[in-house]
Amino acid sequence: MTNHWVDIKNSDLVIVMGGNAAEAHPVGFRWAIEAKKNNGAKIMVVDPRFHRTAAVADIYMPLRSGTDIAFLSGVINYLLTNDKIQHEYVKYYTNATFLVNEGFNFEDGLFTGYDPEKRQYDKATWSYQLDEEGFAKRDMTMQDPRCVINLLKKHVSRYTPEMVERICGTKQKDFKIFCEEIAKTADPAKAATFLYALGWTQHSVGSQNIRTMAMIQLLLGNIGVAGGGVNALRGHSNVQGITDLGLFPHMLPGYMGLPTDKDVSLEAYLNRITPKPTQKGQVNYWGNTPKFFISMLKTFFGANATAENQFGYHYLPKMDQKYDHFRFIDMMYAGKVNGYLCQGFNPIASYPDKNKVLTALSKLKFLVVMDPLATDTSNFWQNYGEYNDVKTEDIQTEVFRLPTTCFAEEDGSIANSGRWLQWHWKGADAPAEAKPDIAILSEIREALIELYEKEGGRGVEQLKAMSWNYLNPSEPTAEELAKENNGYALEDLKDPNGVVLVKKGELLPSFAFLRDDGTTSSGNWIYTGQWTEKGNMMARRDSSDPSGLGNTLNWAYAWPLNRRIIYNRASADLQGKPWNAKRQLVKWNGKNWNYVDVADFGTAPPGSDVTPFIMQPEGVSRLFAIDKMAEGPFPEHYEPLETPIGTNPLHPNVISNPVARILPSDKESFGSNDKFPYVGTTYRLTEHFHFWTKHSLLNVIAQPEQFVELSEQLAAEKGIKHGDKVKVSSIRGYVKAVAVVTKRIRPLEVDGKVVHTIGIPIHWGFAGVGKKGFFANNLTPRVGDANTQTPEFKAFLVNIEKVAEA
């Protein structure tokens, strides 16, 4: 979230797309209801299904799953055509005025630089025109046809209301209502917030879904303001923490990428990832990357990280290709991976194409599952009949189950959707042999070192180089780890006049003190400030709110620097006057800044060159994405890899995302609409929490049996009645479930065809105390977003038929 949960109450318009907050986030959704009750806000929902969020919305409209970009691009077209934008914000706080490289173009579904063999772009032309000093050229009159704003107008001009209806199935009268309502928030005194979740991310164009929405918010001036923002609703209580700490194969903590095998030295790596300013005088805060990275290396390797050995840079692994869940499962499937440590995860239920995952796991020599509960993955080798039909004797994998504590059985912190790091305390002792994850991993480390010393082998140097200075090396505490992430002064830190700012050995108060000379440590630079010499900032529980805006600065700790709304300088104009006096976050009083949040800028007065988006080398936000997005600098509608209409009305020669993540071994595993004519989409239920609650009898009683939802019209066509047993199949597998015939899902007319959608909840499987069921990922395809590799679980092709009861 750029904002936070409580801030939703400040919105004038709450838009829920790509999510179902009332069901999947029922506690947090209270703030949308607060906005409606106390602020007169409207709630708008756009979704293939009429769900519980839609039931409390003022406005609901359906769209076909996988077509959000067409819908949102149509909104951008409406805003630009009808001049419904916040002009001053767009002119000074976005790159609308920047001039784009003359070589950049878009034609017939492709941007310049596409290589069809590699299925990727050369992004050389996705750049600005530069002046003689190397800074980006601008036309503040916005008359030059190569201005970003003019190229954007041309790009979205194809997304007329007629085209939106043709692609999305959303009626033009409904689409017009949406456009008119959101356009009202171009008024600086109003703000809209977007709430989204996996309904946007789990697509082969997931990142561009979110980017298109962010562009709308920028055109309307809704970023950096109270009640606005781009707000991701995380599906678990600590998904935000997972991304913050870099728990991805290609990432390091603090959103720094893992080096590749081409980064032959620390200098080469830092030169590649550290951005250079593209506007004179801008903060370009990522220019401090060397300070963040070297401080992280000092945390990782301690005294073994010195200037002479490039601070231990060569101890880090280097990527030779994209390693992600698609690649790892593919390598297991091909017999190229021997072992798998599965920590707090259930891949057989979560990765696409369960049957391929099952085969892949069966080829391992060993599988280590670290989890509080028995999972489907830990039991994958057992035969559960149709639900998991395997021959145990044919599976070579030896499975080790290592029971871990759950969050209530240990101290620690959780990072919520709003970036709040909240400390929690142990509520109960762990049962039997269960141990914290860190204790298990520490014991594995000790055992590995002992084996290396006896037997030798590659990798021991890196393992021994790791800093492990804990009171009990076999079980570091959450407090020790939190302080390590925060970071320390390793020498006295002095200002230019020699005055000591932080003494050697003290915890750092903020990441502003990080150095690139090895005198500071920090495991995660964005978490610096969470535990200082003043104590555990995450444990604070003062809910006082002088502003009335929900920015309770003494409740827990929000990264970065306890800031509650990111880019809050954008809540005021160039002179420092708040756009909305009633919800002001920052204000220049003639001498200094007043603010009710931690300022997202320095002390520079209005009129300086520094503009609000300090993380960007331009100092402004991007309507044109330069080289960051895999598909293109502007969003474009591409059909799901399995499209029910078999074409793309915008460009029939480029139907689906040309750079979507597809491995060669998966190219033949996609279905077509002649055999699988209906759209399948997955979602969650309030009564279950993913796959955990299959172990809870109360949850099983509340939602006991697997079901799928289909429209009354499709049910009539197929001779299916409410309560019948049905089989939903894709080219990859099938599920059997009870049919729920409902008005909540309606057929849509798309490109002259009637398109039906079948809804498939995800919570079943064969582990747990409840009635056994089929995995929803029996059906889902192995294709992912080219930026994040997130699988496409929300739009794939299926068939449905009535079956006899077993």
Salt bridges, closest charged atoms under 4 A:
ASP12 OD2 - ARG583 NH1 2.84
GLU23 OE1 - ARG52 NH1 3.60
ASP47 OD2 - HIS51 NE2 3.41
ASP58 OD1 - LYS36 NZ 3.91
ASP83 OD1 - HIS87 NE2 2.84
GLU102 OE1 - ARG146 NE 3.77
GLU133 OE2 - LYS280 NZ 2.99
GLU165 OE2 - LYS171 NZ 3.59
ASP174 OD1 - LYS173 NZ 3.49
GLU180 OE2 - LYS176 NZ 3.91
GLU181 OE2 - LYS42 NZ 3.12
GLU181 OE2 - LYS184 NZ 3.22
ASP263 OD2 - ARG272 NH2 2.78
ASP324 OD2 - ARG661 NH2 2.67
ASP330 OD1 - LYS356 NZ 2.95
ASP330 OD1 - ARG782 NH2 3.94
ASP376 OD2 - LYS694 NZ 2.71
GLU386 OE2 - LYS736 NZ 2.96
ASP429 OD1 - LYS426 NZ 2.92
GLU443 OE2 - LYS435 NZ 2.67
GLU450 OE2 - LYS454 NZ 3.54
GLU453 OE2 - LYS464 NZ 3.43
GLU479 OE2 - LYS483 NZ 2.99
ASP600 OD1 - ARG563 NH1 3.07
GLU618 OE2 - ARG622 NE 2.76
GLU636 OE1 - HIS155 NE2 3.14
GLU636 OE1 - ARG158 NH2 2.75
GLU636 OE2 - HIS651 NE2 2.68
GLU639 OE2 - ARG64 NH2 2.81
GLU639 OE2 - HIS637 NE2 2.87
GLU642 OE2 - ARG732 NH1 2.84
ASP666 OD1 - LYS356 NZ 2.72
ASP666 OD2 - ARG782 NE 2.85
GLU687 OE2 - ARG52 NH2 3.44
GLU705 OE2 - LYS771 NZ 2.99
GLU709 OE1 - ARG49 NH1 3.30
GLU709 OE2 - ARG744 NH2 2.35
GLU712 OE2 - LYS743 NZ 2.99
GLU717 OE2 - HIS756 NE2 3.46
ASP724 OD2 - LYS802 NZ 3.51
ASP751 OD1 - ARG166 NE 2.62
GLU792 OE2 - HIS203 ND1 3.91
